[in-house]
Each structure stands twice: as C-alpha cells, then as structure tokens.
Amino acid sequence: MEAHTSPKSMIAEAHARTNNEIALLKLPICALFTQKNALLPVSRLPCEILATIFLYQAYSFYQDPQDFPMWGAAPPWANVSYVCRHWRNVALTCPSLWSFLFVFSPRWTEELLSRSKRVPLRILIDMRFEFQEAMIFFEKVTTDVTRIRDLSLYLPCNRVEGVLSKLSTTPAPLLHTFKLRLRTRHLGEDAVYPDTLLNGETPALRTLELYHCHPPWSSLVFTALSTLRLRSIASSSQPTITELLAMLRHMPDLAHLYLEDALSGAKDILASRHTLPSECVDLPHLSRLALVAPFSAVIVFLSKVTVPQKTEIRLLCRHDVDFTVSHTPLYPLLERQFNTTSDVGTVIRTLNLKTTLRGASFVLSTSERDCDVSFYSDDRGHLHEDWDCCIPLKLDIHVDSQKDLEPLVGDICRIIPMAHLHTLAHLTYTHMSHLLSSSFIGTTFGDLQELKFIKLTEFCVAEWTSALSPGSCRKRKHSIENAQDIFAPALAELQLTDVSFAANCHPRSHNCSGSAWCLCKALAHRKAKGYVLKKLVIGGSNYVSNAQVEDLCRVVDEVDWDGHTGSSEDEDES
C-alpha cells in the first residue's frame, strides 16, 4: 500500500526542487558576471597596487579615527572585502591590511590578529571612553608586545603607571613609534610613572611623542631616535635647559625636534645665577626644529644647540614672566643660520610680515609670490608648521611694549639676507597700521632693488603711500631727488586687500591722510621718475570711488578693482 503524501510535504519538495534549479542557473550567471568584471579597467590593476590602495584607506582611518566608533563595529576598511571575489582575495591575502587595531570589538580583535598573521601591529588605544572595553582590548593586543610596531595611547592620569609598567616588562624589539597623551580631569591631578620609560629595550624606536605628560626626563635615553615631540607639558614639570641638553646628547641622529610649550624659562641662566655646560650639542641631521617657549629659553637653547643651515625652523618666543629679556641675543643666532657667505646660504624671495600690538610675525620663503601661507601662530593660538614648503623660517616674537616693535622688525630685516627679495606681504589690523612709520618703511624696505610685488592687507595706507613717494605725501626729512633712491625701483605690482583709505582728503590737498587720491599722486610721482607701476589690485577696500580709479588708470598700466566702495558713495568726486 503506497504511503500517503500530505499536500504540505509536496509543496516543500516542490520548493526544494525549484530552489535547486535556481541555484544551478545562478552558477553560470555568477560566472558570467565574474568574466564581465574581469574586463573592467579596475580589475586589470595588479594585485600589489590594489592592495596598496586598500592599505592607504586603512592607514587613513588609523591616523584619524575621530568620526568612527571605536567599539562594537567592524573596521571600516573591511568593506573592501565585500565588493567582489577578486577584491576579497586580494584583501585576505594582504596581512598588513589587518594590522591596524583600534576597534574595541572582541570578535574583530580576534579576527584582525588572525588575518594579520605575524606582521607588525599598529595599535591605537583611547581610554577616555568605554574604559572597561578599552582595558580588555589593551590586554588582548599587548599579549605579544614583540609584534607591536606603532603604539598610540590616550590615558587618564590614574592609569598611566599600570599601563606603562606592563609595557616595560617585555622588550619591544619592533617598536618604531610611541605616542603617549594624558587627559587631566582635575587641576593638580598628576600621573605616576615607572622609573624607566619602556625599560629602554626598544632598539628600533624612531619616533617618541609625549603630550601633557612628564616621565623621568633622565629615562629618555633612546639613541636611535629620529623624531622627538614634547607638547603642552605642565610648567611645574617641564624639563630645564640642562635636562633637555642631557637628553639631546643621547640622540645624535635626531631629524625632527618639536618642543611646544614644553621648556621652562631660562631667566636664571641669563641673569647668571646658573651655568650651563660649556660644550654645545650638535644635531648634524636635524631638518626640522619647532620651538614654542619663553624668549629666555629660546635664546639659551639656540646658543647651546648647533643645527645645519638647511634646517627648517619654527620659533614662537613668548613673554618671560617677571623678567625683561632683550631681543639682541637672538640676532647673532639668526645671522649664523642665514650666513650668506656659506655655499648653502638660503636665498629669501618672499617675506611675509604681520605686526600687531602683541608683537611681530615673520615667514620667509625661497619661492616668489609665496604670500598665502599661514603665520606660525594664529589669533586662536593654533600652530601652523607647514613643513617642506620652501619655508626655512617662521618666527613669532612677542614684545613688551609698542615702542619695541620698530627696532625689532628693523633688526630682523637687516639680519635676514633680503638682497634678492621679490615679494613683500604685510598684514596688520586697520586700527594698528600706525605701528610702523613711513620713514621706517622707507628705510627698511626702500633699498630692495629686486622687490617687484607688494601685498598689503587690512591697512590704513597712509604710511605706505608716503613711503612710496617721498615729497608727494608726508615728506621725509631727506626727500628723494635722484632716481637711484626711488623706493623699491623694480616694483611692478601693488595689491591692496581690505585696506582703509582716508575719506577726508581732497585731490589738491597737501596734507595727505592716506586717501586713494594720495596713492594716485604717489604713483604719478614714480611715473614721472620713470618707474611706472604695471599693475594695481584693489579689493574689499573702503573709500574708493569711480573717479579715483579713473585717475589711477592714468598712472598705472593696469588697474584691477572689484568695485567695492565701502563707506564712500563717491563723495570725493565733488
């Protein structure tokens, strides 16, 4: 007797047969898609290049993971393994792609450690949030310290000793980069450090960066180090000049040195209350030096450390508290660095200058018209180092009073070799443009025979207008009578951005106060002497009228005006 088959089982069997047939039909379709994908240009990339692209993406996430949750999720670059079979094969056969660890996921931590085989690891651990998960992750990834190549730690102060002690118990022969940043929650909160940072057993260590932390400075004995950065060290814990020099003597191969608010003042040394070792520290391979410190510390540091002439230098000289330091000791140190008699002397083509009540900022460039660069320190205190940009020096100096500004700018400009200067860009704020007088401008910059381009930003232009043409507006004591004494005789272009012209100056007035009429008379004076300005650019400036621009067109070959009149409604035309 035949077994009775229920309708439900018959339907299930039919579904199964149909699914099997669909699967059989899908296989050749998938094969056809694979063949089609193989014909695409991206599929013709060699596997090595494709793997390099994947690595670049992974490294970019590792360098800047702020926008990505560090716990629970898969690493974002893992998505490349889901695109197609070819990409997945390339990704899974590239162990380095899986060597970036900063995701606090137990499942993915195990997976990354497995896929990375035995390649060196790059680990970033931020313990500010999800601390328990972060500690579990730390314990897991530091099981084998000998695999770690890069290690970046962001720790609360109360966890420093435990974490660093664990790292100091085992040698780290592959460790190349170590970055340690602390977070202080409460004023006065401090961290406890092991006696020796990393136990000194890191023969491959090349980069050491410390933020807001201060291990025993005598423990920083890393003879192969090429990059050292100390930043935002509490003033009570900053190394002294003597301690710093002792550290640097152990680092003869140093190429990059960044000391940003990490060095205590040296006013006692300048006041002869303390002495330094007589021998200087020679850093023959140094290519970058950034120093943000009290002016006394900058002076003493530069006098005791010798660097090559081609070293790119960034200096921010802050006020010394309760101590007045003359700027004069800085000048021979800069003169030594810019010695034009040397075969490697630097030729400066652009000078960017900013003058404020706080002080003066300089950016020197070996490129022409390089006037869109950032000064070392902006108004918010952010630092702009801009390395490898043909900029040998960025220098910010704070002054005690306004009367110190002209001597400071004048002395710096006399020390810096500017015989071949092509571009001068001067920035100040309109209400501070009187900080440099017209006679000072003429004396400091007027003799530059190769100066062809001047850019003035946020100025009241009276002082510069007077300097351009003595005898026309605001005569100097010694008026120019012969052509060879014309201010910047090669000047071809003048650019005025966001400047403020005076509104109350009549075209026939002899008491110029810096109006557009005064500028026109100054340029007419130059034209009469045979020095015609080829181009004048005026943008975003106040008190400029159509009639004034028409007059300027008669004395300048080309005038480029954006039509902005500011507060003026052509009242000067009457």
Backbone torsions as a table, in degrees:
resi	resn	phi	psi	omega
1	MET	NA	127.6	-176.8
2	GLU	-71.4	140.1	177.7
3	ALA	-69.1	139.0	179.6
4	HIS	-79.2	128.8	178.6
5	THR	-101.3	126.1	-177.4
6	SER	-75.0	156.3	177.9
7	PRO	-60.0	-35.0	-178.8
8	LYS	-64.6	-43.7	-179.8
9	SER	-67.8	-33.8	177.3
10	MET	-64.6	-40.7	178.5
11	ILE	-66.4	-40.5	179.6
12	ALA	-62.7	-42.5	178.5
13	GLU	-64.4	-38.7	178.9
14	ALA	-64.3	-41.8	177.1
15	HIS	-60.9	-41.9	-179.1
16	ALA	-64.0	-44.8	178.9
17	ARG	-62.2	-41.7	-179.4
18	THR	-63.9	-43.4	179.4
19	ASN	-62.7	-39.4	178.2
20	ASN	-63.8	-41.7	179.2
21	GLU	-66.0	-39.6	177.0
22	ILE	-62.0	-43.6	179.9
23	ALA	-61.9	-40.7	179.1
24	LEU	-65.5	-36.1	177.3
25	LEU	-72.3	-31.1	-179.4
26	LYS	-68.0	-34.0	-176.5
27	LEU	-57.1	-51.5	178.1
28	PRO	-66.3	-31.9	176.9
29	ILE	-64.0	-43.9	177.4
30	CYS	-61.6	-39.6	178.8
31	ALA	-62.9	-39.2	178.2
32	LEU	-66.0	-40.9	176.9
33	PHE	-62.7	-40.0	177.9
34	THR	-60.8	-43.8	177.6
35	GLN	-62.9	-40.5	179.5
36	LYS	-64.1	-44.9	179.4
37	ASN	-62.2	-33.5	-179.1
38	ALA	-65.8	-19.9	179.8
39	LEU	-85.5	-12.5	-179.8
40	LEU	-69.5	149.7	179.9
41	PRO	-57.1	-39.9	-177.6
42	VAL	-64.1	-28.3	-179.9
43	SER	-76.2	-14.0	178.9
44	ARG	-88.7	-1.3	175.0
45	LEU	-65.5	136.4	173.8
46	PRO	-59.3	146.6	-178.1
47	CYS	-56.9	-35.3	-178.9
48	GLU	-63.8	-40.2	179.9
49	ILE	-70.1	-41.9	178.1
50	LEU	-61.0	-41.9	177.9
51	ALA	-63.9	-37.1	178.3
52	THR	-64.2	-39.0	176.8
53	ILE	-63.7	-44.1	177.5
54	PHE	-60.4	-42.6	179.8
55	LEU	-62.6	-39.3	179.6
56	TYR	-62.2	-41.6	178.9
57	GLN	-64.3	-44.7	179.8
58	ALA	-62.3	-41.9	-178.9
59	TYR	-66.0	-36.4	179.4
60	SER	-64.7	-38.9	175.6
61	PHE	-66.6	-40.2	-179.6
62	TYR	-64.1	-38.7	-178.2
63	GLN	-71.5	-32.0	-174.7
64	ASP	-141.8	77.3	-174.1
65	PRO	-92.6	14.1	-172.5
66	GLN	-58.6	-36.3	-175.3
67	ASP	-86.0	9.1	-176.9
68	PHE	-124.2	129.5	178.1
69	PRO	-63.2	133.3	-173.2
70	MET	-91.0	2.1	179.8
71	TRP	-133.9	144.0	170.9
72	GLY	87.2	-28.3	-172.9
73	ALA	-102.1	166.6	175.8
74	ALA	-77.0	150.7	175.3
75	PRO	-60.1	136.1	-171.0
76	PRO	-63.0	-30.1	-178.7
77	TRP	-75.2	-7.7	176.7
78	ALA	-65.2	-18.0	-179.2
79	ASN	-62.3	-24.1	-178.9
80	VAL	-65.0	-22.7	-179.2
81	SER	-81.7	-2.5	179.9
82	TYR	-106.2	2.1	-174.5
83	VAL	-75.4	-51.8	179.8
84	CYS	-158.9	172.5	-177.0
85	ARG	-63.1	-40.6	-178.3
86	HIS	-64.3	-46.5	179.8
87	TRP	-63.6	-38.8	-179.9
88	ARG	-64.2	-42.7	178.7
89	ASN	-62.0	-41.6	179.0
90	VAL	-63.9	-44.9	-177.8
91	ALA	-64.2	-45.2	-175.6
92	LEU	-73.1	-19.7	177.5
93	THR	-97.1	13.9	176.9
94	CYS	-118.0	88.7	-176.3
95	PRO	-58.8	-32.1	-178.4
96	SER	-62.7	-26.9	-179.8
97	LEU	-63.3	-25.9	-175.7
98	TRP	-105.0	17.7	-177.2
99	SER	-95.4	2.1	178.9
100	PHE	-95.7	113.9	-175.3
101	LEU	-119.5	113.2	172.0
102	PHE	-151.9	10.0	-179.7
103	VAL	-100.4	121.4	-176.3
104	PHE	-83.5	67.1	177.7
105	SER	-126.1	115.0	-178.7
106	PRO	-53.3	-42.4	-178.4
107	ARG	-63.3	-48.2	-176.9
108	TRP	-74.5	-27.8	175.4
109	THR	-61.2	-46.8	177.0
110	GLU	-61.4	-42.7	-177.5
111	GLU	-65.2	-42.4	-179.6
112	LEU	-66.8	-41.8	177.7
113	LEU	-62.4	-35.1	179.2
114	SER	-72.7	-47.7	-177.2
115	ARG	-68.6	-27.4	-178.0
116	SER	-77.3	-3.3	178.6
117	LYS	56.6	-117.7	-179.5
118	ARG	-121.6	19.1	-179.4
119	VAL	-72.3	155.6	178.5
120	PRO	-60.7	146.0	-174.3
121	LEU	-101.4	147.4	172.0
122	ARG	-115.7	117.0	-170.7
123	ILE	-123.1	132.5	174.9
124	LEU	-126.8	124.7	-177.9
125	ILE	-128.8	117.0	177.5
126	ASP	-108.5	108.6	-175.9
127	MET	-97.0	15.3	178.7
128	ARG	-70.4	-30.9	-177.6
129	PHE	-127.4	157.9	178.7
130	GLU	47.4	54.5	-170.7
131	PHE	-61.1	-41.0	-178.2
132	GLN	-61.8	-46.0	177.9
133	GLU	-63.3	-37.2	-180.0
134	ALA	-65.2	-38.6	179.5
135	MET	-68.8	-38.6	176.4
136	ILE	-61.7	-43.9	178.1
137	PHE	-61.7	-43.8	179.8
138	PHE	-60.8	-47.1	-179.5
139	GLU	-60.5	-37.2	-177.5
140	LYS	-70.7	-48.4	-172.3
141	VAL	-78.8	-15.4	178.4
142	THR	-101.3	14.3	176.0
143	THR	-59.0	-38.7	177.8
144	ASP	-120.4	87.8	-177.5
145	VAL	-63.8	-25.5	-176.4
146	THR	-66.7	-13.0	179.3
147	ARG	-90.8	-11.7	-171.0
148	ILE	-77.2	126.7	175.2
149	ARG	-100.6	-49.7	178.4
150	ASP	-121.6	136.7	179.4
151	LEU	-139.2	119.1	177.3
152	SER	-119.2	125.2	-177.2
153	LEU	-122.9	132.6	172.1
154	TYR	-120.0	107.3	-167.8
155	LEU	-121.6	148.6	164.1
156	PRO	-74.0	153.7	-173.7
157	CYS	-58.9	-35.0	-174.6
158	ASN	-75.8	-0.9	-179.9
159	ARG	-112.4	0.7	-173.7
160	VAL	-64.1	-49.9	-174.3
161	GLU	-61.1	-45.0	-177.9
162	GLY	-64.1	-43.2	-178.0
163	VAL	-69.0	-46.5	-177.7
164	LEU	-69.9	-32.1	178.2
165	SER	-64.0	-40.1	178.3
166	LYS	-62.9	-40.6	-178.8
167	LEU	-70.1	-22.2	-176.9
168	SER	-88.5	-5.6	-177.2
169	THR	-82.8	-19.1	-176.4
170	THR	-128.8	135.8	175.8
171	PRO	-59.0	147.7	177.7
172	ALA	-121.3	79.2	-171.6
173	PRO	-67.6	-21.5	-178.4
174	LEU	-100.1	-6.9	-174.8
175	LEU	-60.4	116.7	-177.7
176	HIS	-104.2	-39.2	-176.0
177	THR	-131.3	129.3	177.3
178	PHE	-131.4	121.7	179.0
179	LYS	-123.3	129.6	-178.5
180	LEU	-129.6	122.3	178.6
181	ARG	-127.1	134.0	179.8
182	LEU	-109.4	151.7	173.8
183	ARG	-117.0	123.5	179.4
184	THR	-103.4	117.4	-178.5
185	ARG	-81.6	-39.0	-172.6
186	HIS	-122.2	144.9	177.8
187	LEU	-60.2	128.7	179.8
188	GLY	91.3	-8.4	178.1
189	GLU	-66.3	134.5	-176.4
190	ASP	-133.7	160.1	-179.1
191	ALA	-105.3	154.9	175.4
192	VAL	-106.8	131.7	-174.8
193	TYR	-115.6	150.8	169.8
194	PRO	-63.0	161.0	-178.3
195	ASP	-63.2	-31.8	-178.1
196	THR	-129.2	124.2	179.6
197	LEU	-71.5	121.3	179.9
198	LEU	60.4	14.2	175.0
199	ASN	61.9	10.7	177.4
200	GLY	69.3	4.1	-176.5
201	GLU	-100.3	60.8	-178.9
202	THR	-135.5	73.7	-174.4
203	PRO	-65.0	-22.4	-178.0
204	ALA	-96.2	1.7	-176.0
205	LEU	-64.8	123.1	180.0
206	ARG	-118.4	-25.8	-177.1
207	THR	-127.7	127.1	177.6
208	LEU	-131.2	121.9	179.4
209	GLU	-127.7	126.6	-178.9
210	LEU	-125.7	125.2	179.7
211	TYR	-120.9	128.7	175.7
212	HIS	58.3	23.9	-178.6
213	CYS	-137.2	160.1	-174.4
214	HIS	-147.2	79.9	173.9
215	PRO	-66.7	169.9	175.4
216	PRO	-56.1	116.3	-173.5
217	TRP	-61.6	-29.0	179.0
218	SER	-69.2	-13.3	-179.1
219	SER	-85.7	-6.9	-179.5
220	LEU	-83.5	71.1	-179.9
221	VAL	-113.4	83.7	-179.0
222	PHE	-122.5	94.7	-168.7
223	THR	-70.3	-20.4	-178.4
224	ALA	-97.4	6.5	-174.3
225	LEU	-64.1	136.6	176.1
226	SER	-113.9	-19.6	178.6
227	THR	-135.2	127.5	176.7
228	LEU	-130.5	125.1	176.0
229	ARG	-128.4	123.0	172.3
230	LEU	-118.8	125.6	-173.6
231	ARG	-140.9	137.2	173.4
232	SER	54.1	53.2	176.1
233	ILE	-86.9	136.1	179.0
234	ALA	-55.6	138.6	-173.3
235	SER	-57.5	-33.7	-179.4
236	SER	-73.3	-14.3	-176.3
237	SER	-115.5	3.1	-178.1
238	GLN	-67.2	144.1	177.0
239	PRO	-67.6	146.6	173.7
240	THR	-78.3	168.8	177.2
241	ILE	-57.9	-41.3	-179.3
242	THR	-62.5	-44.2	178.7
243	GLU	-64.8	-39.7	-180.0
244	LEU	-65.2	-44.8	179.3
245	LEU	-61.2	-38.4	178.4
246	ALA	-63.6	-38.3	176.9
247	MET	-64.2	-48.0	-173.7
248	LEU	-65.5	-26.4	178.5
249	ARG	-65.0	-22.0	178.0
250	HIS	-90.1	2.6	-174.7
251	MET	-125.8	63.2	-175.2
252	PRO	-67.9	-19.2	-177.6
253	ASP	-97.2	12.9	-176.6
254	LEU	-60.5	128.9	178.5
255	ALA	-109.2	-32.2	-178.8
256	HIS	-129.0	126.0	179.9
257	LEU	-131.2	119.3	-179.6
258	TYR	-123.0	116.4	177.8
259	LEU	-124.0	97.4	-171.2
260	GLU	-118.2	105.8	-174.6
261	ASP	53.4	48.1	-176.6
262	ALA	-134.3	11.1	-175.2
263	LEU	-132.6	128.2	-178.3
264	SER	-74.1	156.9	179.6
265	GLY	-62.8	158.2	-177.9
266	ALA	-122.7	35.6	-177.5
267	LYS	-66.6	-30.4	177.0
268	ASP	-65.2	-35.6	178.4
269	ILE	-68.5	-44.4	179.1
270	LEU	-66.3	-29.5	177.9
271	ALA	-85.1	7.4	175.8
272	SER	66.3	24.1	176.4
273	ARG	-90.2	-14.8	175.8
274	HIS	-136.5	154.1	179.1
275	THR	-118.5	156.3	177.9
276	LEU	-112.5	159.8	172.6
277	PRO	-56.4	143.2	-174.5
278	SER	-70.4	-33.0	-176.7
279	GLU	-78.6	145.5	177.9
280	CYS	-86.8	159.7	174.1
281	VAL	-95.2	124.6	-178.5
282	ASP	-100.5	123.3	176.4
283	LEU	-116.3	80.6	-170.2
284	PRO	-69.5	-17.4	-176.8
285	HIS	-105.5	5.6	-175.5
286	LEU	-68.7	125.3	178.5
287	SER	-113.1	-18.3	177.6
288	ARG	-136.7	132.9	176.6
289	LEU	-135.9	119.6	174.4
290	ALA	-119.8	126.5	-175.3
291	LEU	-137.6	117.0	174.6
292	VAL	-119.6	111.0	-171.7
293	ALA	-163.9	167.4	171.5
294	PRO	-57.1	150.5	-174.1
295	PHE	-58.2	-37.5	-180.0
296	SER	-61.5	-39.3	179.6
297	ALA	-68.3	-38.1	178.0
298	VAL	-61.5	-45.1	-178.9
299	ILE	-60.5	-50.5	-176.4
300	VAL	-66.9	-40.9	179.6
301	PHE	-60.0	-50.7	-176.9
302	LEU	-66.5	-24.7	179.0
303	SER	-79.9	-18.9	-176.3
304	LYS	-110.9	-5.4	-179.2
305	VAL	-121.7	126.5	179.9
306	THR	-102.6	127.6	-179.2
307	VAL	-127.6	158.0	179.0
308	PRO	-64.9	156.9	-179.5
309	GLN	-65.0	-27.2	-178.0
310	LYS	-85.4	5.3	178.3
311	THR	-65.8	130.8	172.9
312	GLU	-78.4	129.3	-171.8
313	ILE	-122.5	135.0	173.8
314	ARG	-126.9	119.1	-176.4
315	LEU	-126.8	131.3	169.6
316	LEU	-124.2	108.6	-175.3
317	CYS	-98.0	107.3	-178.7
318	ARG	-87.8	168.3	175.2
319	HIS	-65.3	145.1	167.3
320	ASP	-89.9	131.2	-178.7
321	VAL	-70.1	128.2	176.4
322	ASP	56.5	33.6	179.6
323	PHE	-156.9	126.1	179.8
324	THR	-98.7	123.2	-177.8
325	VAL	-114.5	130.3	175.6
326	SER	-71.4	142.6	178.0
327	HIS	-76.4	-12.0	-173.8
328	THR	-56.8	-40.8	-178.8
329	PRO	-61.8	-18.4	179.7
330	LEU	-73.5	-29.2	-170.3
331	TYR	-63.3	-48.4	178.4
332	PRO	-64.1	-27.9	177.9
333	LEU	-68.9	-40.6	175.9
334	LEU	-69.6	-37.5	-179.9
335	GLU	-63.6	-37.5	176.5
336	ARG	-64.1	-38.0	-177.9
337	GLN	-72.5	-30.7	-177.8
338	PHE	-111.9	41.2	-179.7
339	ASN	-67.3	108.6	-175.8
340	THR	-76.5	-11.5	178.4
341	THR	-79.7	-13.0	-179.6
342	SER	-78.4	153.9	178.0
343	ASP	-66.8	-22.7	-179.3
344	VAL	-103.5	18.4	179.7
345	GLY	-56.8	141.5	-176.7
346	THR	-87.4	133.5	177.1
347	VAL	-98.0	113.8	-178.4
348	ILE	-88.3	126.3	-179.7
349	ARG	-110.5	-22.6	179.3
350	THR	-134.5	133.2	172.8
351	LEU	-118.1	119.9	172.2
352	ASN	-102.5	126.7	-175.1
353	LEU	-129.2	132.5	173.1
354	LYS	-126.1	129.7	178.7
355	THR	-121.4	129.8	177.2
356	THR	-137.7	175.5	177.2
357	LEU	-63.4	-25.8	-177.9
358	ARG	-76.8	-30.0	-178.4
359	GLY	161.5	-155.2	-176.7
360	ALA	-128.7	145.9	177.7
361	SER	-126.4	137.2	-178.2
362	PHE	-126.4	139.6	169.3
363	VAL	-131.4	119.9	-179.8
364	LEU	-104.6	136.4	-179.7
365	SER	-133.4	147.2	176.8
366	THR	-91.0	3.0	178.3
367	SER	-104.8	150.3	176.8
368	GLU	-77.7	147.0	177.4
369	ARG	54.3	34.0	179.5
370	ASP	-92.1	66.6	-171.8
371	CYS	-114.4	16.8	175.9
372	ASP	-108.2	22.0	-178.9
373	VAL	-85.7	162.5	177.2
374	SER	-92.5	143.9	172.4
375	PHE	-72.0	162.3	-172.7
376	TYR	-58.9	-45.1	-179.2
377	SER	-121.3	127.7	178.7
378	ASP	-92.7	-175.8	-175.6
379	ASP	-65.8	-19.7	178.4
380	ARG	-94.3	0.5	179.6
381	GLY	86.7	4.3	177.9
382	HIS	-74.5	143.0	-178.8
383	LEU	-98.2	136.1	178.5
384	HIS	-122.5	99.2	-173.0
385	GLU	-81.5	-41.3	175.7
386	ASP	50.8	64.8	-179.8
387	TRP	-77.9	159.6	175.7
388	ASP	57.3	39.0	-179.4
389	CYS	-123.9	31.4	-179.5
390	CYS	59.5	32.2	-179.1
391	ILE	-119.6	97.0	-177.6
392	PRO	-72.4	-23.4	-176.0
393	LEU	-148.1	132.4	163.0
394	LYS	-121.5	127.3	-173.1
395	LEU	-137.1	122.2	173.1
396	ASP	-117.6	128.1	179.6
397	ILE	-129.5	126.1	175.4
398	HIS	-85.6	144.3	179.5
399	VAL	-116.1	155.5	179.9
400	ASP	-77.8	-32.8	-179.0
401	SER	-149.8	164.2	-177.3
402	GLN	-62.9	-31.8	-177.8
403	LYS	-67.6	-16.2	178.5
404	ASP	-82.2	-10.5	-170.2
405	LEU	-70.9	-49.9	-178.6
406	GLU	-60.4	-47.6	177.1
407	PRO	-59.4	-38.5	-179.5
408	LEU	-64.2	-52.0	-179.1
409	VAL	-61.7	-42.8	-179.5
410	GLY	-62.2	-44.4	-178.9
411	ASP	-66.3	-42.8	179.2
412	ILE	-61.6	-44.1	-178.6
413	CYS	-68.0	-26.1	176.5
414	ARG	-77.7	-30.0	-179.0
415	ILE	-77.3	-41.7	-178.0
416	ILE	-71.7	130.2	-180.0
417	PRO	-69.8	106.6	-176.2
418	MET	-116.2	18.8	-179.0
419	ALA	-60.0	-28.6	-177.9
420	HIS	-109.6	23.2	-178.9
421	LEU	-65.9	128.8	180.0
422	HIS	-102.8	-35.3	-171.6
423	THR	-129.7	134.8	174.6
424	LEU	-127.5	120.5	177.5
425	ALA	-118.3	122.0	-176.6
426	HIS	-120.9	121.7	178.9
427	LEU	-116.0	132.2	169.3
428	THR	-150.3	178.5	177.3
429	TYR	-101.3	142.7	-168.9
430	THR	-48.9	-44.5	-176.8
431	HIS	-76.5	-2.4	179.0
432	MET	-117.1	8.1	-173.1
433	SER	-69.2	-11.8	177.9
434	HIS	-79.8	1.3	-175.6
435	LEU	-62.9	-29.7	177.1
436	LEU	-115.6	126.0	-177.2
437	SER	-78.7	162.8	179.5
438	SER	-64.8	-38.0	178.9
439	SER	-65.4	-37.1	177.5
440	PHE	-66.1	-43.4	179.4
441	ILE	-59.9	-46.3	-179.6
442	GLY	-63.1	-41.4	-178.9
443	THR	-69.7	-37.9	-174.2
444	THR	-80.3	-40.2	-173.3
445	PHE	-114.1	-11.5	-172.6
446	GLY	-66.8	-25.1	-176.2
447	ASP	-90.2	6.3	-177.7
448	LEU	-76.6	104.2	-171.6
449	GLN	-73.0	-21.7	-177.7
450	GLU	-106.4	7.1	-178.6
451	LEU	-71.3	117.6	-175.0
452	LYS	-116.0	-19.8	-173.9
453	PHE	-137.5	127.6	176.5
454	ILE	-124.3	131.4	177.0
455	LYS	-122.4	122.3	179.0
456	LEU	-115.2	132.2	-176.6
457	THR	-128.0	132.3	177.4
458	GLU	56.0	58.0	-175.4
459	PHE	-122.0	150.9	151.3
460	CYS	-90.2	121.6	-162.7
461	VAL	-88.3	8.0	-174.0
462	ALA	-57.6	-46.9	-176.4
463	GLU	-64.5	-43.1	-179.4
464	TRP	-71.0	-35.7	176.9
465	THR	-61.8	-43.9	178.4
466	SER	-64.0	-39.6	-179.8
467	ALA	-66.8	-33.8	-178.9
468	LEU	-65.5	-32.1	-177.2
469	SER	-143.2	84.5	175.0
470	PRO	-61.3	141.9	179.8
471	GLY	92.5	-16.4	178.5
472	SER	-97.7	-54.6	177.3
473	CYS	-125.6	124.0	178.9
474	ARG	54.5	78.5	-175.4
475	LYS	-60.5	144.3	172.1
476	ARG	-81.7	170.8	176.4
477	LYS	-64.9	-39.3	179.7
478	HIS	-113.9	94.4	-177.4
479	SER	-70.9	153.8	-178.0
480	ILE	-82.1	125.1	-179.3
481	GLU	-112.9	-24.6	-178.5
482	ASN	-119.9	157.3	-170.7
483	ALA	-63.0	-31.8	-174.3
484	GLN	-69.9	-13.8	178.9
485	ASP	-98.4	9.8	176.9
486	ILE	-62.2	139.8	178.4
487	PHE	-61.7	125.5	177.4
488	ALA	42.6	71.9	-171.9
489	PRO	-60.4	-24.4	-178.8
490	ALA	-88.9	3.0	-175.0
491	LEU	-56.7	123.6	-177.4
492	ALA	-116.2	-26.1	-176.0
493	GLU	-141.5	137.1	177.8
494	LEU	-127.3	124.5	-179.2
495	GLN	-118.0	124.7	-178.8
496	LEU	-116.7	116.7	-176.8
497	THR	-121.8	123.3	177.8
498	ASP	56.3	36.7	178.7
499	VAL	-90.7	162.3	178.3
500	SER	-116.1	110.8	171.5
501	PHE	-80.6	157.6	174.9
502	ALA	-77.3	148.5	-177.4
503	ALA	-100.7	-12.1	-168.8
504	ASN	-112.5	39.6	-179.0
505	CYS	-121.9	122.8	-179.6
506	HIS	-83.7	146.4	-177.6
507	PRO	-58.6	-23.7	-180.0
508	ARG	-101.1	6.2	-177.9
509	SER	-74.5	143.8	176.0
510	HIS	-96.8	-4.4	179.5
511	ASN	-106.7	75.2	-174.1
512	CYS	-70.2	140.2	175.8
513	SER	-123.9	22.5	173.2
514	GLY	91.3	40.1	177.0
515	SER	-89.1	174.9	175.2
516	ALA	-64.8	-30.4	175.5
517	TRP	-62.4	-40.7	-179.3
518	CYS	-63.7	-41.1	177.3
519	LEU	-62.2	-40.6	179.2
520	CYS	-61.2	-43.6	179.3
521	LYS	-65.1	-38.1	179.3
522	ALA	-63.8	-43.3	-179.7
523	LEU	-72.0	-31.8	174.5
524	ALA	-64.1	-38.4	177.1
525	HIS	-61.0	-43.2	178.1
526	ARG	-65.2	-40.4	-179.7
527	LYS	-63.4	-39.3	179.2
528	ALA	-63.7	-29.5	178.0
529	LYS	-83.2	-4.9	179.4
530	GLY	96.2	14.9	-178.6
531	TYR	-118.9	84.6	-175.3
532	VAL	-85.1	131.4	174.4
533	LEU	-75.2	127.4	-176.8
534	LYS	-77.5	-35.6	-175.7
535	LYS	-147.6	137.5	175.4
536	LEU	-126.9	125.4	179.6
537	VAL	-115.6	125.8	178.6
538	ILE	-125.9	121.8	-178.5
539	GLY	-139.8	134.9	175.6
540	GLY	62.4	28.4	-172.4
541	SER	-106.0	152.5	-177.4
542	ASN	-94.2	154.0	175.4
543	TYR	58.6	54.4	173.6
544	VAL	-123.8	129.7	-179.0
545	SER	-116.0	165.3	177.8
546	ASN	-60.9	-40.6	-178.9
547	ALA	-63.8	-40.2	178.8
548	GLN	-64.6	-40.8	179.4
549	VAL	-65.4	-38.0	177.2
550	GLU	-61.2	-40.3	177.3
551	ASP	-66.6	-39.5	178.1
552	LEU	-62.6	-34.9	178.9
553	CYS	-63.7	-21.3	-179.3
554	ARG	-80.3	-20.1	-176.7
555	VAL	-114.4	-7.1	179.4
556	VAL	-122.8	139.4	-178.6
557	ASP	-60.7	-41.0	-178.1
558	GLU	-142.2	128.7	177.2
559	VAL	-118.9	124.5	178.6
560	ASP	-113.9	104.2	-177.2
561	TRP	-119.9	135.1	-176.8
562	ASP	-82.9	1.3	177.7
563	GLY	84.4	-1.4	-179.5
564	HIS	-74.6	124.3	-179.8
565	THR	-104.1	-13.1	178.9
566	GLY	66.2	-125.9	-176.2
567	SER	-85.4	-4.2	-176.4
568	SER	-93.2	138.7	175.0
569	GLU	-120.9	48.8	178.0
570	ASP	63.4	26.1	179.4
571	GLU	-69.9	-18.2	-179.7
572	ASP	-77.2	-9.9	-177.2
573	GLU	-75.5	-21.3	-176.3
574	SER	-72.9	NA	NA
